[in-house]
Amino acid sequence: MSNTRLCTVLMKLIFAQAKYYNKKLFSNQTKHCGESSGWRSLDLSAQLGYPLALEIQGWHSSKPFSWRSVGDGVVVAESRFLQAPGLPLDILCTQDNALEQGIPVELVSLGDNVPFMRYALYQACACLPAARQLAQDSPLLLILTLDWAQRLNIEQTELAVRLSEKRARLLEMIGLPGSASLARLLSRIPLTPITSWQLDSVRKCLQHPDALALLRHLARPNLNHLWFLNRFPDPWPKLLEMIEQDAPLHEIVWLQRMVEDIQRLAPNAPQLYRVNDTQALQQLHDDLVERFNALSQVNRAAALALQYGDYPEEPISGNADIVALENWDALLAEGKRMHHCIGSYESQVGARQVFVYHMQEPEALTIALTSQGGKWGLQEARGYCNALPSEASLAAIQRWLTAYY
């Protein structure tokens, strides 16, 4: 077991231990009468240093995926509905293969996409036929519903009633627009790997009418569209169609930055809205960068000085390899030298929101810092023609920032 997972177990079971010793002060403590049918036991005494076992039921048990902790013959903690134990389910399954016996393959696949909610998913589908049906018809709606039920400690009988409602009514109960059209949209969005923070973004996105209007007109909406809409609130259909279902997050961030660069270089440029793919988007970006950097550097620097005043002083001292840009002329020269559009960041630099440095070793990079919670942190680092930095360069930047703070 890894240290991280062991810490999770210890935190959970230290709380259980406190409850255990409190219970021993009273005469009405619950006695444990040995393992009964369906309970599987995992002894944690060696890891904790005192007698404690975690007992859990499997898919075919009378109370699927209920659990309890037992110490010295006393039940010290019992689970609520949808409450996972301190140990991740994948560890429990490797300890006792009987736990995963009988779980339908489609639910295992669904659980792989939402590991943070695997336990609640299995328990809800094992206990409630309506949850099992929703897992087939609209898995994203089921995950949103279980997330809501966990946060509010909804009991099994109440969740059964809620799941029997019409989908529009269910959406309204979990805090989303209660419409049949949204229910249909959710059933069209496949559940792909997602983290808990991304699920929060999905929920926020689904509460915005403008975002829903765009999503309804997409032939194949996916979770990446919802995540992108939270980062970039004013997209258009052709832009969303460039985002594939299996696109990694760094590609979506790249797409956002490319569009923002183009809009900064050529505000309201009509050609942006006619672009159909990422290759054409890249070409448009590069053409605009070349045109911007070809402008008179001297005249442009003088205009920026008139518009924004003196160039801001560096917020963090550089070092032998990382040098702060010192004036407007240097900012424009950096973009021309590195063949990217850092020169178009003048309004953010002038507002003291962004400060720019040039790295010389281990490779030539442009570094943009932004204020983050009272400190200056890395916004982005790019090489020649927006090339991504190496791991060695990122490590050097991190060492520089850490040494300052």
C-alpha distance (Angstrom), angle and dihedral (degrees) to the residues before:
residue distance angle dihedral
M1 . . .
S2 3.83 . .
N3 3.81 121.2 .
T4 3.82 91.0 -113.6
R5 3.77 93.5 53.7
L6 3.79 92.5 43.1
C7 3.82 89.2 53.3
T8 3.80 89.2 53.3
V9 3.80 89.9 51.5
L10 3.79 92.7 47.3
M11 3.80 93.8 50.2
K12 3.78 91.0 50.3
L13 3.75 94.7 45.9
I14 3.80 96.9 42.4
F15 3.78 85.3 61.9
A16 3.78 89.0 47.5
Q17 3.79 90.0 50.1
A18 3.80 91.3 54.2
K19 3.77 90.0 51.9
Y20 3.80 88.7 47.6
Y21 3.80 94.9 56.1
N22 3.80 91.5 44.0
K23 3.78 89.3 53.8
K24 3.80 91.7 51.2
L25 3.82 88.3 63.6
F26 3.79 90.7 66.8
S27 3.77 130.5 64.5
N28 3.81 95.7 -137.2
Q29 3.83 94.2 70.9
T30 3.82 116.6 147.3
K31 3.79 112.6 -107.9
H32 3.79 119.3 -143.1
C33 3.76 111.0 -134.7
G34 3.80 98.2 -162.8
E35 3.79 129.3 -89.0
S36 3.79 114.5 -35.6
S37 3.77 128.8 -164.8
G38 3.80 113.9 -56.9
W39 3.81 98.2 15.2
R40 3.79 116.8 118.3
S41 3.81 117.8 -164.5
L42 3.81 130.7 -143.5
D43 3.83 114.5 -170.6
L44 3.83 111.5 -141.8
S45 3.81 97.0 172.7
A46 3.82 94.2 109.0
Q47 3.82 92.7 53.9
L48 3.81 95.7 43.5
G49 3.80 102.3 37.0
Y50 3.80 94.6 -128.1
P51 3.83 133.4 69.4
L52 3.78 111.1 -78.0
A53 3.79 132.8 137.5
L54 3.80 131.7 -173.1
E55 3.80 114.0 -139.0
I56 3.79 121.4 -166.5
Q57 3.79 138.7 172.8
G58 3.79 125.5 -130.9
W59 3.81 135.9 -136.9
H60 3.83 96.6 -76.0
S61 3.81 96.4 42.9
S62 3.80 127.0 112.7
K63 3.82 90.7 -108.2
P64 3.82 103.9 27.6
F65 3.81 114.1 -141.6
S66 3.78 95.1 -6.3
W67 3.80 111.5 144.8
R68 3.78 140.5 -168.8
S69 3.80 136.4 -176.4
V70 3.79 118.8 -131.8
G71 3.81 129.7 -163.6
D72 3.79 127.6 176.2
G73 3.78 91.2 -12.4
V74 3.81 93.9 -52.5
V75 3.81 126.9 111.7
V76 3.81 102.3 -127.9
A77 3.80 100.4 176.4
E78 3.80 136.4 13.0
S79 3.79 128.4 -167.4
R80 3.76 128.7 -110.1
F81 3.78 119.7 -138.0
L82 3.84 111.0 -71.6
Q83 3.82 91.3 7.1
A84 3.80 111.9 133.4
P85 3.81 121.6 -146.4
G86 3.81 120.4 -115.7
L87 3.80 91.0 -97.8
P88 3.81 117.6 77.0
L89 3.79 112.9 -113.2
D90 3.80 93.7 -119.7
I91 3.82 89.8 61.2
L92 3.80 91.2 48.4
C93 3.79 91.4 50.2
T94 3.80 92.4 51.8
Q95 3.80 89.4 50.6
D96 3.80 92.7 51.6
N97 3.81 118.9 16.5
A98 3.82 90.6 -164.2
L99 3.81 90.1 76.0
E100 3.79 94.0 68.2
Q101 3.78 96.1 41.3
G102 3.78 111.7 117.8
I103 3.80 97.8 15.0
P104 3.84 105.5 136.3
V105 3.79 114.2 -112.1
E106 3.80 92.8 -124.0
L107 3.81 90.3 57.2
V108 3.80 91.5 49.0
S109 3.80 88.2 53.4
L110 3.80 90.6 47.5
G111 3.81 90.8 49.4
D112 3.81 90.4 52.2
N113 3.81 87.9 62.1
V114 3.83 93.6 51.7
P115 3.82 106.2 31.1
F116 3.82 91.0 162.5
M117 3.82 88.5 62.8
R118 3.79 101.3 32.1
Y119 3.81 93.9 112.3
A120 3.82 95.0 51.2
L121 3.81 90.6 44.4
Y122 3.81 93.6 53.8
Q123 3.80 93.9 44.0
A124 3.81 95.1 47.4
C125 3.81 92.8 47.9
A126 3.83 92.6 45.2
C127 3.82 93.0 50.0
L128 3.81 103.0 34.3
P129 3.83 124.9 48.2
A130 3.83 89.2 -161.8
A131 3.82 90.2 59.5
R132 3.80 90.3 49.5
Q133 3.81 90.0 52.0
L134 3.80 92.2 48.1
A135 3.82 89.3 51.1
Q136 3.81 87.3 61.1
D137 3.81 98.6 39.9
S138 3.81 103.2 37.0
P139 3.82 114.5 0.0
L140 3.81 93.9 174.9
L141 3.81 90.9 55.7
L142 3.81 89.5 49.9
I143 3.81 92.2 52.4
L144 3.81 91.5 48.0
T145 3.81 89.4 49.2
L146 3.81 93.9 48.9
D147 3.80 90.7 47.9
W148 3.82 88.5 53.7
A149 3.82 92.0 45.9
Q150 3.82 92.0 50.8
R151 3.80 93.1 49.9
L152 3.82 92.0 51.1
N153 3.84 96.8 38.0
I154 3.81 91.4 -121.8
E155 3.81 111.9 -170.9
Q156 3.80 124.6 -129.4
T157 3.83 96.5 -105.0
E158 3.81 92.3 50.1
L159 3.80 93.2 47.2
A160 3.80 89.6 50.7
V161 3.82 89.1 55.9
R162 3.80 92.6 46.6
L163 3.80 93.0 50.3
S164 3.80 90.6 52.2
E165 3.83 90.3 62.3
K166 3.80 122.6 94.9
R167 3.80 113.1 -83.6
A168 3.82 93.3 -111.7
R169 3.81 90.1 54.0
L170 3.81 91.0 46.9
L171 3.81 90.2 53.1
E172 3.79 90.7 52.2
M173 3.82 91.7 49.9
I174 3.81 92.8 53.8
G175 3.80 92.5 50.0
L176 3.81 102.7 -96.3
P177 3.83 130.3 114.2
G178 3.80 106.0 -72.5
S179 3.79 100.7 -133.1
A180 3.78 135.1 130.7
S181 3.82 89.4 -134.3
L182 3.82 91.6 59.6
A183 3.80 89.8 47.6
R184 3.81 89.0 54.0
L185 3.82 91.3 46.8
L186 3.81 92.6 52.7
S187 3.79 91.3 50.5
R188 3.84 88.2 56.8
I189 3.82 94.8 52.7
P190 3.82 111.1 86.9
L191 3.79 117.4 -138.6
T192 3.80 107.5 -116.1
P193 3.84 127.5 170.1
I194 3.79 109.2 -52.2
T195 3.80 136.4 168.7
S196 3.81 127.2 -139.7
W197 3.82 92.5 -104.1
Q198 3.79 90.7 50.8
L199 3.80 89.5 51.6
D200 3.81 87.8 56.5
S201 3.81 88.6 53.5
V202 3.80 90.4 49.9
R203 3.80 91.3 52.7
K204 3.82 92.3 49.5
C205 3.80 92.0 48.2
L206 3.81 92.8 51.2
Q207 3.80 89.9 58.0
H208 3.83 93.5 63.1
P209 3.83 116.3 87.7
D210 3.84 93.6 -155.7
A211 3.80 91.5 54.6
L212 3.81 91.7 47.9
A213 3.81 91.0 50.2
L214 3.82 89.9 56.3
L215 3.80 94.8 44.1
R216 3.80 94.1 51.0
H217 3.80 90.8 60.9
L218 3.80 95.7 51.9
A219 3.79 116.0 103.6
R220 3.83 93.1 -143.6
P221 3.82 112.0 18.6
N222 3.80 115.6 -169.6
L223 3.80 139.9 179.4
N224 3.81 92.1 -97.7
H225 3.80 88.7 63.4
L226 3.80 90.6 57.2
W227 3.78 92.8 46.8
F228 3.83 91.0 48.9
L229 3.81 92.1 49.4
N230 3.80 89.4 59.8
R231 3.81 91.2 53.8
F232 3.80 97.0 39.5
P233 3.82 111.4 30.3
D234 3.83 99.0 -176.8
P235 3.80 107.8 55.3
W236 3.80 129.7 140.8
P237 3.82 130.8 -138.2
K238 3.83 97.2 -97.8
L239 3.79 90.7 52.6
L240 3.81 92.7 50.7
E241 3.80 90.9 48.2
M242 3.83 88.6 62.8
I243 3.84 89.5 65.4
E244 3.78 111.4 88.6
Q245 3.79 124.4 -154.9
D246 3.81 92.7 -115.0
A247 3.83 96.7 41.6
P248 3.84 111.3 133.2
L249 3.79 117.3 -123.2
H250 3.81 93.9 -109.2
E251 3.83 89.5 61.2
I252 3.80 90.8 52.5
V253 3.81 91.0 49.6
W254 3.83 88.7 48.8
L255 3.81 90.3 52.5
Q256 3.79 91.6 50.7
R257 3.80 92.8 49.8
M258 3.80 93.1 47.2
V259 3.80 91.4 53.7
E260 3.82 92.6 45.4
D261 3.82 90.3 49.7
I262 3.81 91.4 51.1
Q263 3.80 92.2 47.8
R264 3.80 90.0 50.4
L265 3.81 93.3 46.9
A266 3.81 94.6 45.2
P267 3.81 113.3 13.6
N268 3.83 112.8 -148.5
A269 3.80 91.9 1.7
P270 3.84 103.7 175.4
Q271 3.82 92.9 -151.2
L272 3.83 90.2 67.5
Y273 3.81 91.7 67.0
R274 3.81 92.2 51.3
V275 3.82 94.9 56.2
N276 3.82 112.1 113.9
D277 3.81 104.9 -175.3
T278 3.80 142.7 24.2
Q279 3.81 93.7 -104.7
A280 3.81 91.3 58.3
L281 3.81 89.4 44.5
Q282 3.80 90.6 53.9
Q283 3.81 91.3 48.6
L284 3.81 92.3 50.4
H285 3.80 89.9 49.0
D286 3.82 93.1 49.9
D287 3.83 92.6 47.7
L288 3.80 91.4 51.8
V289 3.82 92.2 46.4
E290 3.80 90.5 52.0
R291 3.80 91.2 48.9
F292 3.82 92.2 47.3
N293 3.80 93.8 48.8
A294 3.81 91.1 48.0
L295 3.82 91.2 63.7
S296 3.80 117.6 105.4
Q297 3.79 105.0 -77.9
V298 3.82 94.3 -160.1
N299 3.79 95.5 51.0
R300 3.81 92.4 42.6
A301 3.83 93.1 50.5
A302 3.81 90.6 50.5
A303 3.80 90.8 50.1
L304 3.81 91.6 50.6
A305 3.81 91.0 50.4
L306 3.82 89.4 53.2
Q307 3.80 92.6 46.5
Y308 3.82 100.9 42.3
G309 3.79 104.7 17.2
D310 3.78 124.8 -134.9
Y311 3.79 117.9 2.3
P312 3.84 109.5 -97.3
E313 3.78 119.8 -101.3
E314 3.79 117.3 -110.3
P315 3.83 112.4 -89.1
I316 3.84 92.1 -154.7
S317 3.79 125.8 32.8
G318 3.79 115.2 -115.3
N319 3.78 125.7 -134.1
A320 3.81 138.7 -143.9
D321 3.80 92.3 -64.9
I322 3.83 102.9 29.3
V323 3.80 116.8 58.8
A324 3.80 126.7 -173.9
L325 3.81 118.2 -127.4
E326 3.81 107.2 -116.7
N327 3.81 107.3 -162.2
W328 3.80 146.1 11.0
D329 3.79 91.6 -93.6
A330 3.83 90.3 56.2
L331 3.84 90.9 50.2
L332 3.81 91.8 54.2
A333 3.81 91.7 42.5
E334 3.82 89.9 53.0
G335 3.79 91.3 58.1
K336 3.79 91.8 47.5
R337 3.81 93.3 46.7
M338 3.83 94.8 46.6
H339 3.83 95.9 37.3
H340 3.81 96.3 -125.8
C341 3.78 137.5 103.7
I342 3.81 104.3 -98.5
G343 3.81 87.8 123.0
S344 3.80 89.3 67.9
Y345 3.83 90.5 62.9
E346 3.80 89.1 80.7
S347 3.84 95.9 119.3
Q348 3.81 92.5 52.3
V349 3.81 91.3 45.6
G350 3.82 90.8 46.2
A351 3.82 90.3 50.9
R352 3.85 90.1 51.2
Q353 3.80 90.2 -118.4
V354 3.81 95.3 117.0
F355 3.80 131.8 29.3
V356 3.79 124.1 -167.4
Y357 3.81 132.1 -143.5
H358 3.80 134.6 177.0
M359 3.80 120.0 -133.3
Q360 3.80 116.9 -151.7
E361 3.83 101.6 179.8
P362 3.00 141.8 75.2
E363 3.83 80.9 9.0
A364 3.79 139.5 -18.6
L365 3.81 109.1 -85.9
T366 3.77 139.1 158.9
I367 3.81 110.1 -134.1
A368 3.81 122.3 -160.3
L369 3.82 117.7 -165.5
T370 3.78 124.3 -165.1
S371 3.80 132.1 -171.1
Q372 3.81 110.5 -96.4
G373 3.78 118.6 -179.8
G374 3.77 95.1 -29.1
K375 3.81 94.0 -43.7
W376 3.78 132.9 86.1
G377 3.80 112.5 -111.5
L378 3.79 137.6 172.9
Q379 3.80 114.6 -77.3
E380 3.80 95.7 173.8
A381 3.78 142.9 -32.5
R382 3.80 122.2 -152.1
G383 3.77 136.2 178.2
Y384 3.79 132.1 -154.0
C385 3.85 110.2 -29.8
N386 3.84 89.9 2.2
A387 3.82 93.8 -59.9
L388 3.81 114.2 171.6
P389 3.82 116.6 -105.8
S390 3.80 122.4 -109.8
E391 3.80 122.6 -109.4
A392 3.81 88.7 -110.2
S393 3.81 91.1 56.0
L394 3.80 93.2 47.5
A395 3.79 89.7 50.2
A396 3.83 90.4 50.7
I397 3.82 90.8 50.7
Q398 3.80 90.7 49.6
R399 3.82 91.7 50.1
W400 3.81 89.7 50.8
L401 3.82 93.1 51.1
T402 3.82 93.2 43.2
A403 3.81 91.6 50.7
Y404 3.81 90.7 53.5
Y405 3.79 95.2 50.3
